[in-house]
Amino acid sequence: MDNKELFAKMEQSIINYDKDEAVRLAKMALGKGIEPAEAINEGFVKGIQAVGGLFGREEIFLPELVMGAEAMAAATDILGEAIKKSGRKAKYLAKGIAGTVQGDIHDTGIRLVTTFLVANGFDIIFLGTDIPSSLFVEKAKELKPDLILLSALLTTTMPNQKEVIDSLKGAGIRENVKVLVGGAPISQDWADQIGADGYGENASAAVEVAKKLIGG
């Protein structure tokens, strides 16, 4: 199998929501000596972009979009780890950290957003769910990200997005990072109210907002 055919199979594995196949192909690419970044960009990224297009045209629905994102994430986890082990530095538009705020254990939306950001050239570290403000601040100091993405899926946890922003201010690092908020109950008005830099209504919108925030 030549590289062009392999990349086509990678793309199709995401369109088919086939996580096992995506992982197998990612490992095959490494075995063939293909650069991990090339495999991501020429294969898997095209697949998730196709899935995103289908979702945007309402030809598929959220469960399928999530399955595509999970297949993409499984493959890029393997290839991303290979990049780190090689000691090479991949070129990214910007780097960021993402997580669901304290008190909230929902992660489907924020995982979609991080997957789409990675597919569009961002380096995003997903911290997880139920993340306290102190950990966001700690990781911001340690990793010096360009972006912090805060998700809240419950009206009761919305105020914790503001708490993170206030904690960044208290730590004296608020001006060093752009904060993007999202989640089912979140709106542009809320983002403006709490002093966030941007609001992403969905994964695709979040990518466009993120690009604008970092001047991409």
C-alpha positions in Angstrom: 0.0 0.0 0.0 1.5 3.3 -1.0 1.2 6.5 1.1 -1.6 8.0 -0.9 -3.7 4.9 -0.5 -2.9 4.8 3.2 -3.9 8.4 3.7 -7.2 7.7 1.9 -7.9 4.8 4.2 -7.2 7.0 7.2 -9.7 9.6 5.9 -12.3 6.9 5.4 -11.8 5.4 8.8 -12.9 8.7 10.4 -15.9 8.9 8.0 -16.8 5.4 9.0 -16.4 6.2 12.7 -14.1 3.2 13.0 -11.8 3.9 16.0 -10.0 0.5 15.8 -9.2 1.0 12.1 -8.0 4.5 12.7 -5.6 3.2 15.4 -4.4 0.4 13.2 -3.7 2.8 10.3 -1.9 5.3 12.6 0.4 2.5 13.8 0.9 1.3 10.2 2.0 4.8 9.2 4.6 4.9 12.0 5.8 1.5 10.9 6.2 2.8 7.4 8.3 5.7 8.6 5.7 8.3 7.7 6.0 11.6 9.6 3.3 11.6 12.3 2.3 15.2 11.4 1.9 14.2 7.8 -0.3 11.3 8.7 -2.5 13.6 10.7 -2.8 16.3 8.1 -3.0 14.2 5.0 -5.2 11.5 6.4 -7.2 11.9 9.6 -7.8 15.7 9.4 -9.4 15.3 6.0 -11.7 12.7 7.6 -12.9 14.8 10.5 -13.4 17.8 8.2 -15.6 15.6 6.0 -17.6 14.5 9.1 -17.9 18.1 10.2 -19.2 19.0 6.8 -21.8 16.2 6.9 -22.9 17.4 10.3 -23.1 21.0 9.2 -25.4 20.0 6.3 -27.5 17.9 8.7 -26.7 14.7 6.9 -25.5 13.1 10.1 -26.4 13.9 13.8 -24.5 14.5 17.0 -23.9 10.8 17.9 -22.2 10.2 14.6 -20.1 13.4 15.0 -19.0 12.3 18.4 -18.0 8.8 17.0 -16.0 10.5 14.3 -14.3 12.7 16.9 -13.5 9.7 19.1 -11.9 7.9 16.1 -9.9 11.0 15.3 -8.7 11.4 18.9 -7.6 7.8 19.2 -5.5 8.1 16.1 -4.0 11.5 17.0 -3.2 10.3 20.5 -0.9 7.7 19.0 0.7 10.0 16.4 1.0 12.9 18.9 2.9 10.7 21.3 5.2 9.7 18.5 5.9 13.3 17.8 6.8 13.9 21.5 9.1 10.8 21.6 10.9 11.9 18.5 11.9 15.2 20.1 10.6 17.1 17.1 8.5 20.2 17.6 5.4 20.2 15.4 4.3 23.6 14.1 1.0 24.8 15.6 -1.2 27.8 15.1 -1.4 28.1 18.9 -1.4 26.0 22.0 -4.2 25.7 24.6 -5.7 23.9 27.5 -9.3 22.8 27.8 -11.6 21.4 30.4 -15.0 21.3 31.9 -15.2 23.6 35.0 -15.6 22.4 38.6 -18.8 20.7 39.4 -19.5 19.5 35.9 -18.6 16.1 34.5 -19.9 16.5 31.0 -17.2 16.2 28.3 -18.8 15.4 24.9 -18.9 19.0 23.8 -15.5 20.1 24.9 -13.9 16.9 23.4 -15.5 17.7 20.1 -14.1 21.2 20.3 -10.6 20.1 21.1 -10.7 17.5 18.3 -11.7 20.1 15.8 -9.1 22.5 17.0 -6.4 19.9 16.7 -7.7 19.1 13.2 -7.2 22.8 12.4 -3.6 23.1 13.6 -3.9 23.8 17.3 -2.1 22.0 20.1 -4.7 21.4 22.8 -4.3 19.6 26.1 -7.5 18.3 27.5 -7.4 18.5 31.3 -10.6 16.6 31.9 -13.9 17.4 33.7 -14.7 18.9 37.1 -11.5 21.0 36.9 -11.1 23.5 39.8 -10.0 27.1 39.0 -6.8 26.5 40.8 -5.8 23.8 38.4 -6.6 25.9 35.3 -4.3 28.6 36.8 -1.6 26.1 37.7 -1.6 24.7 34.2 -1.7 28.2 32.6 1.4 29.1 34.6 3.2 25.8 33.7 2.3 25.5 30.0 1.9 29.1 29.1 -1.0 28.5 26.6 -2.3 31.0 24.1 -5.9 29.8 24.8 -8.0 28.4 27.7 -11.2 26.7 26.8 -13.8 26.5 29.5 -16.9 24.3 29.1 -20.0 24.3 31.3 -23.1 22.2 30.6 -25.1 23.1 33.6 -26.6 26.4 34.7 -25.3 25.7 38.2 -21.7 25.5 37.0 -21.8 28.5 34.6 -20.4 30.8 37.4 -17.3 28.7 37.7 -16.3 29.9 34.2 -16.2 33.4 35.7 -14.3 32.1 38.7 -11.6 30.8 36.5 -11.3 34.1 34.7 -11.2 35.9 38.1 -8.5 33.5 39.3 -6.4 34.2 36.3 -6.7 37.9 37.1 -5.8 37.3 40.7 -2.7 35.3 39.6 -1.7 38.2 37.3 -1.8 36.2 34.1 -5.2 37.1 32.6 -3.6 39.3 30.0 -1.3 36.5 28.8 -4.1 34.2 27.6 -7.4 34.3 25.6 -10.3 32.6 27.3 -13.0 30.9 25.1 -16.2 29.7 26.8 -18.9 27.4 25.6 -21.6 24.8 26.6 -25.3 24.3 26.3 -26.4 27.2 28.6 -23.7 29.6 27.5 -24.3 32.6 25.3 -22.4 35.5 23.8 -24.1 37.7 26.4 -22.8 35.5 29.2 -19.3 35.5 27.7 -19.4 39.3 27.6 -20.7 39.5 31.1 -17.9 37.4 32.7 -15.2 39.0 30.6 -14.3 36.1 28.3 -12.6 36.8 25.0 -14.8 34.6 22.9 -17.8 32.2 22.8 -18.1 29.1 20.7 -21.7 28.0 19.9 -20.5 24.7 18.5 -17.2 23.0 17.5 -17.0 24.6 14.1 -17.8 28.1 15.5 -15.2 27.6 18.3 -12.5 26.9 15.7 -13.3 30.2 13.8 -13.4 32.2 17.1 -10.1 30.6 18.3 -8.4 31.6 15.0 -9.6 35.1 15.3 -8.4 35.4 18.9 -4.9 34.3 18.0 -4.8 36.3 14.8 -4.8 33.2 12.6 
